[in-house]
Amino acid sequence: MDPALVHELRRVVGERGVIAEPTRLAPYESDGLAMLHRRPELVVLPGSTDEAARVMRLLHEAGVPVVARGAGTGLSGGATPVEGGVLVGTARMRRVIEVDERDRWARVEAGLVNVDLTRACAEHDLFYAPDPSSQMACTIGGNVAENSGGPHCFKHGNTTRHVLGLVIVTHDGEVIDLSEPRPDPLGLDLVGLFVGSEGTFGLATEVTVRLVPTPAVTETVLAVFRDLDAACDAVSEMIASNLEPSALEILDRLTIEAVESSVFAAGYPRDAEAVLLVECEGSEVEVDSTSTDVRAILERFGAMDLRTARDATERKKLWAGRKGAFGAMGRVAPDLYVADAVVPRTKLRELVARTVEICRERGLRLANVFHAGDGNLHPNICYDRRDPEETQRVLEAGELILRTCVEAGGSLTGEHGVGLEKLDAMPFLFSEDDLRHFATVRSVWDPDLRMNPGKLLPMRACMEIRPRPTRAGE
Amino acid sequence: MSGVATELERVVGADGVGARTIDGAPVPEARPASEEEARELVRLAGANGWTLLPLGAGTKLGWCHPAERVDFALATTRLRGVLRYEPGDGTVSAAAGTPVAELREAARAGGHHLSPEVPSAAGATIGGVVAAGQSGVDRLRYGPVRNTLLGTRSIQADATFLESGGQLVKNVTGYDVHRVHCGGHGAAGLLVAVYLRLFPLPESQVAMEFERDDLASAWGAATEALAAAPEAVAVSVRGSAGGRWRVEAFLAGRGASVDAECERVASALGSGSFAQGDDAEEARATLREARARDGWPHVRLQCVPSRLEAALERAAARAAELGLAVDVVAHPGIATADLRFRELDDERARALARSFGELGVDVLWTGAPDPLRAELDLFGPATAGTPLARKLKAALDPAGVFPRGRTHGRI
């Protein structure tokens, strides 16, 4: 990296805002997709929109690629560094700028941690609904980049339904302030287009979010099943019956074992083949009514046991088990390939069974955790990345799972994004024309293709050289 | 017959070509019977340097500025029908020219509610509704149309298809270009199919109506209704200066829940009228159709909820100063207020536009008289995003196959 450029960047963000020493760059080598990693040339941490704009201007003038990074919890390689590139992180932009209780919105800096936003609004009986499993660490800006979901998106929807406005710093340092909350965008919906663009359009530094009233009553039920199929069928029946719980989550036996052996132990029965977490929220009458019908279905589909969380502490424990599931898998294997695919909800059971079969055929251990209500599967494949042959089998299984889901009418990703991980799979779903149109849209935001290059769109669509990070074992 | 019409006939046949008045001038109108015919029409436009105006039933032509140029209209009304509906999945895909009423009935037959619940009496199509970004009377409960829209299939300016999003309730694959089509009024492409999330039909429905003497007390009552019924489908205020004002609350959901909300609303607002079941549905349909913004000049005020009442009062006062009779349909919970003018001459329209520009809220005109559609700022002033939006339009449609100048920022 040009020392003069580094010097100029230090003048903008201060000494603390530039990380150049190799040992300190190591934590930034990958996001949650650890099998793909590359040491960045430099990490820059602006402390404000103004600093971010000046940083982006300098990097634009120097022709340096830029990868934006929140907390690095992403699971598709969206924040994996690129060759010759600089990581621009939002870790120093963590303020809650304003909370409007009456109109139910908040304006925050992009580096604010997801759960901290809800904490900041709690005193107003409001909360921020999208709740990825990584919400204790992931940032609002990262959520915007990936259009993140979470268990409660079954009722409340992904991040895009909760973003009212953005402040965007473009590739060349221009600031576009679209942060004013309004019922509908004026003109073309640039904010809606930006959400989910995975850092390829620009850097969001501030986000205006919609807040939701804290429900009067929340009831969480843990249903224990003898087999995974029955749990899936129960979910399908609830949806077909037009019930509207706020979350429907399934964990299989291997996941349960891992969770219950970990610090996230939630009291899930170790002898269950599957557990289904069902949450209902609303008024007392609404919750009682929905819960009665939910329980009837659970029993009809063979739930061995139904346990109800009686208070916030018990509920938190049940959810800690679910949200800690990925972390708990560290007890089962050195590495975990967290796949993410989505299928029509009517095909849930069939595709879950198929993913089990795909992994069994390849001698791979599979732990299933998924957002059953949305048809969003997370087949988690256990492996050791130090074993190249096993790693290859994992990648093959991942690709086959994706193809199978797409052939069944599904899509490549429900919430983790395309990033690097699914770049080559984009043609499973999109035609060359589709990808070319996407490339056109991208080039409007980033004519030089320096913003997170080599991510989301395959090489041919962008006519760019895709910098290829290192895989383990290479 | 014009040269344009002759070429159109070669694609869609004589039965598929008619005429329509667009921005005061007659132009040929082509009605393709298939997506391939539609694509060929777009290709024809591109090859000949023509501009085509996409439309459904044409109910929202008055929502936009006059286009810089229109050589022919392309109506999607023969691209009609449900393409895929799996009730167990809770999603539907429909051809863009499907009448909203038809799609609503198809969803209902499968046990689902179609949102947005928009006026449909004039044959409005689902593609037109999406292109106009039109949300419904049920928005308070189900959100704006851009949130129920899961994806689109469009024909782009180079006569190729673009799939954006998908027929899935959760999907983050690729760019959400369908968000640009939603509310883009056809500037970025021709919608041929839309994919929507559906909602369960409610077990119980109730319509409650209360009367108040003036706007302020009606607004207060509506605010209390919103607090008493957080799951309401709609809460509205309707009336006009000098007359009685109507506050309506539409509740829907599980029986016990609706009963409880109904009781709380009645307790808060006092005596009023009550309807349930089919009668409640009919009452809501009446409100739905009353929200149609075609045929009359309308001004919509929109902002965050806390600012709307004051803005509406000032707007109504200004209209009264100008001697204008205005009917109001407002939704305090989602912060939109539609002012319908029973008669509006150009001079007073200009005076209103000047005053309304100082209200500090978004002011959107629909149905303005033709000469004023060019002059007035129908969509509000440019924003920080307008230059980028222009670049996006230029990149997606460099030759102007789709109209220029019709939408926000004169894009």
Interface residues (C-beta under 8 A of the other chain):
Chain A: D100 R102 D103 W105 E146 N147 G149 C153 G157 N158 T160 R161 I176 D177 L178 P181 R182 P183 D184 P185 L186 G187 L188 D189 L190 G192 L193 V195 G196 S197 P213 S236 I239 A240 N242 L243 E244 G282 S283 V285 E286 D288 S289 T290 V342 V343 P344 R345 T346 H371 D374 G375 N376 G409 G410 S411 L412 T413 G414 E415 H416 G417 V418 K422 M426 L429 F430 S431 D433 D434 R436 H437 F438 T440 V441 R442 S443 V444 W445 L456
Chain B: E86 P87 G88 D89 G90 T91 G111 H112 G133 S135 G143 P144 R146 N147 Q156 T160 F161 L162 E163 S164 G166 Q167 L168 V169 K170 N171 V172 T173 G174 Y175 D176 V177 R179 V180 C182 G183 G184 A187 A188 P200 L201 P230 E231 G253 R254 G255 A256 S257 D259 A260 E261 Q302 C303 V304 P305 S306 I334 A335 T336 D362 F379 G380 T383 A384 G385 T386 L388 A389 K391 L392 K393 A395 L396 T407 H408 G409 I411
